[in-house]
Amino acid sequence: MNSIQERIFVAGHRGLVGSAIVRTLHAQGHTNIVTRSHAELELTDQAQVREFFRKEHIDQVYLAAARVGGIHANNTYPAEFIYDNMMVQANVVNEAWKSGVRKLLFLGSSCIYPRLAQQPIREEYLMNGSLEPTNEPYAMAKIAGIKLCESYNRQYGTDYRSVMPTNLYGPGDNYHPTNSHVIPALLRRFHEARLAEDAEVLIWGSGKAMREFLYVDDMARASVHVMQLAPEEYRARTDPMQSHINVGTGEDISIASLARLVGDTVGYEGRIGFDTSKPDGTPRKLLDISRLKSLGWSAATPLEQGLRQAYAAFLETEHARARTPALLDA
């Protein structure tokens, strides 16, 4: 079968990364893309996942479905973060293998690495130290997902690959005031502060923590690039028991500088303060992306440009919500 005709299941197609992967695949000419909403397919339910793969005859899987959130959400719902993510991964990977799916891409997270890992973080630093306590359950689930894929490759000869993105942002993000990640949370905070003409916006933590950010459509293009690599090329740059690939920009920024950049993007002119009673999380988290660069890919969207595009997408979401609140809140 021509690869453009293959049936591709994008799990989590309504999420930040999944929706971007669908956009990227469509742009490449793929039309045979299979998606299911959470209401249509509960991925934590093994029986439902098994029946789905039995009926749909899937050729490839992008496993972008996950329970995700920022520091507050991870601290508040640790049991849900580890249980839901482990169940989704186990069900999708196992039932994909049982139905004969040979190619799968698992999307992890840079939080898999030790809290005090040497910078920039290389793939081989996995499991070489203690994890950041605020998101340890989520990180453990993602580590299990990597090892799940590697184990099926070793035992069954599948071609299941893993990519570990840095912090992502862009269209399709979650802008919840307490459960979202840093950039969407800041966009909403500064947007609302500008409208209310607030004199100050208070940011969690000291502002000294360093973070790397990747525009989500860049992440999607990297995911498709890694999925489409020839098996011999992928294996030449990875190891059977350390097969994951970092995806990032290779550049980081302090939270304080990021906050000022977001404020400028939104047009907020007030003061920015920092609540040092709140946690910073990991002090620094910059990925080494030399493995991915050696495979022919690098990010294309500068942070300033990405923030402008992300803010435009946020405004579109807010305008749509204002027009049809009943449908969007259902």
Buried (B, 14 or more C-beta within 10 A) or exposed (E): EEEEEBBBBBBBBBBBBBBBBBBBBEEEEBEBBBBBEEEEBBBBBBEBBBEBBEEEEBBBBBBBBBBBBBBBBBBEBBEBBBBBBBBBBBBBBBBBBEBEBBBBBBBBBBBBBBBEBEBBBBBEBBEEEEBBBBBBBBBBBBBBBBBBBBBBBEEEEBBBBBBBBBBBBBBBBBBBEEBBBBBBBBBBBBBBBBEEEBEEBEBBBBBEBBBBBBBBBBBBBBBBBBBBBEEEEBBEBBEEEEBBBBBBBBBBBBBBBBBBBBBEBBEBEBEBEBEEEBBBBBEBBBBBBBBBEEBEBEBEBEBEEBBEBBBEBBEEBEEEEEEEEEEEEE
